[in-house]
Amino acid sequence: MNLFRNLLSALRRAPAPTVPAGQRIYAVGDIHGRRDLFDALVGAIETDDAKRSRDGETTIILLGDLVDRGPDSAGVIDAARCLQQRRPVRILMGNHEEMMLQSFGSSEILREFLRFGGRETVLSYGVQPADYHAADLEQTRRLMDCHIPPTDRAFIAGFEDSISVGDYVFVHAGVRPGVPLCDQQQSDLRWIRSQFLEQEEGFGAVIVHGHTIFAKPEVKAGRIGIDTGAYTSGRLTALGLEGTRRWLIEAQDNGSAITIAQRSI
């Protein structure tokens, strides 16, 4: 009887989420200006990728919020663009990229952008601290116009809203429960938090997201959150996916060195 129950339970169990054959995915959480962690994590991803089967194609997906809060947003944008030029890389638009772009045309948004980490982004582009602190909002906008290249703004403007691969959907913040994935609003994909986090499954796919910081990656039936707070914790996380396999790679700033850790989930 117990054997029968176990067999019945196994039949009822949903199949494991999968990535299509011939594809390998590495999703990277919110970088927030930590060029040092990003460089170390990309190196670890490429080492891991080289050790695995060479059949098919590997894609790196950056989940957004490359900029703000950390010390080198300009360097992260440059590194992401260079990486994309030499291998398949897709990048999602985070709420911080949205604020950055919109701040060029709105004093209200510029004020919020600067409050929530934009100051560090502006300084990373070579604006002198004394000039920044002496500037009012309009003067700050002019400093940004002079120092943030149009090529960087155009690159960021080309970031995507969502990416679907097999049974996974990659977004920056999350999705609104009860709304079909094809009908999600851009604002929710970039900003949603509690309504999404309070519902852990039933989205129609496994949602891989950043935006909300967790002390460690949060793996639920319907979502996987991999923002581990790089700018404050010193830890940047990537999720690897191939077939039904999942694994994590983390770059950790230990003060004197950046170390790499890896484990299956």
N, C-alpha and C positions, 0 to 999 in steps of 0.2 A: 504493500500500500504506500509506504514512504517513497519507494522508487517511482511509483506511478505519479505521486504528487510532485516529485522533483522533475520528472519528465514534462508534466503538464506546465509547471512553472517555467521551465526552460523554453517551452513552445510559446508561452504568452509573453516572454520577455522580448522587448523591442531589440532589433539588431543594433549593434554598436555603430555609432556615427562613423562615417568613413570619408576619406579623400579619394577621388577617382584614381585608378591605377595609372602609373606614370607621372604622378605629381607628388611633390614634397613641398610643404609649406613651413616657413618660419615666420611667426607673427611676433612683433616686437612692441612692448608696451610703451607708455608715455616717456619720452626721453627728456623733455624739459631742459634743454640747454646743456646736458651733460655729455659733451663731445667725448670726453675721456672714457666714460662707460660705454658709449655707443661704439667707439672704435674697438674697444676690448671685446664687446659682445659680438660685433660683426666678425672679428677674427675667430672667435669661438664657434660661431655658426658655420663659417667657411671650413674650419677644421672638421667639425662634425659632419658637414655635408660631404666632404671629400672621403670620409671613412665609410659612407653608406653606398648603396648601389648607385651606379652612374646611369642607369636607365631612366629615361623621362626627363622632366624639367623641374628645377627648384625655383620657387618664388619666395622672396622676402616681402612681407607686408608690414609696413609701419602704421601703427594704429592711431596716429595723430598726436597733437601736442608735442611737436618737436621743439617748439620755442617756449620762451618765458621761464622765469623763476631761477633756472640754473645759469651758470656764468657764460656759456658760449653758444647761444642760439645761432649766431651767424655761422659758427663752425659746424654745427649740426646740419644746417641747411646745405652748406657746401659739401659736407661728407655724404649726405643723402643723395644729392644730385650726382656726385662722382660715382657713388655705388650704383645708381640707376643707369649710368652710362656704360657700365661694364658687366651688368648681370640683370636678370628680371627682378625689378623692385616696383611694388605698387604702394602708394602712400595715401592714407585717409586724412581728410580735413578734420582737425579737432576744433573745439570751441576757442582755443587760444589762437590758432591760425585765423579763424574767422574774425575774432576781435582785432587782431593785428591788421588785417587787410581793411576792415571797416573803419579803423581808427584814423585812417588818412582822410576820411571824408566826414567825420562826425566828432565834435568836441566831447559830447557825452560819452561816446564809446571810447575815445582816446583816454578820457579820465579813468574809466574802468579798466582799460587795458594796462595803463601804467600802475594802477593799484594792485593788480593781480599778476605781477611778474613782468609786465612790459618794460619796466625800467631796466631790468637786466638785459632784455633783448636789445633795447636802444643802445645801451653802453657797449654791448658786444660788437656793434657795428662801428665802433671807433669814435662815438661821441664822447667828448671829455666830460668827466664827472662835474667839474666846475661849470661848464657850459650848460649841462643838463639841469643842475640845481638852480641856476640863475634864470632859467627859461620859464615863461608862462606857457599855457597850452598851445597857443598859436606858434610861439617860437619853437616849442618842442616838435610840433608837426613839421615845421620847416627844417629842423635838424634831421628828422626822420627822412624827409624828402631828399635831403642832400646826401645822407649816409647809407640808406637802405636801397640797394640798386634795383631798378625796374626789373632786371632779370630775376632777382630773388622773389619779388612780388608776383611776377608772372608764373614762376615755378610753383609757388605756394598756391596760387589761384587754380592751378591745374590738379590739385589733390582731389581724390575721389570721396564720395559719400558712403558707399558700402561696397563690399566685394563678396561674392558668393563662390564657394568652391565645395562641390559635393554636398555633404550634410552640414556644412559650416557656413555661417555668414559673419563677416568681419565688419565691425563698425567702431566708431570712436567711443560713444557713450552708452548706447543700448538701443532698444526698440520699445515702442509703446505696445503693451499687451493688448490683445484683442484686435489689433490692426494688421491686415495681411502685410507680409514683408515687402511686397511690391508697392504698397501704398503708404509706407512710412514717410513722415514729414522730415525734411532736412533738419529742422530745429531739434527734433527728438534724437535723431542719429548723433547729433553733436553735443546735446545738453542734458538729456533726460537722466534722472538718477533714481529717486526713491520708488517711483511707480514701476520701473523696470526691475530694480533689485529686489523688491518685495515679492515678485513672482519669479520663481526659479526655473520654470519650464513651461512648455506649451507654446513656444514661439514659432514652431514649424521648422526649426533648424537649431543647431547649437550656436549660440551667439558668442563670439570671441570679442572682448571689448577691453578698453582701458578706462580713462576718465575718473573712476573712483579708486582711491588708494586702498590697498589691502596690505596688511603686514606680511602676508604670503599669498601667492596666487590662489584665487578662490575658484574651485572646480565644483560646479553643480551639474545636475542632469541636463539643464537647458542652456547654461551659459558658463563661460570661463573668463574670469577677470584677471588680467595680468599687469595692471598698473601697481607696481610695488614702490612708488614714490621715489624715483631716482634722485630727484633734486634734494630731498630731505633725508632719505634713508641711505643713499649711496648704493642702491641696488636696482639694477635694470634687468628685466626679465623677458625672455623669449619663449614662446610655445612652439614646439616642433610637431608636425602632423604628417603622417604617411600611412595610407590604408586606414586601419583602425588603431594604429599605434599613436601614442601621445608622449611627449617628453618635454621637460623644461631645461633651459640653459639660463644661468644667471651670472651676471658680472657684478661683483661686490667690491666697493671701495672700502678697504680696511685701514685707511689712513696712510700707510706706508706703501701699499701696493693694491692693485686690482686683481682679485682672484676669480676663478671661474668654477662654478659648481653645476652639476648636471644630474638629473634623475628622471626616471619614468613615472608616469601618473596613470 
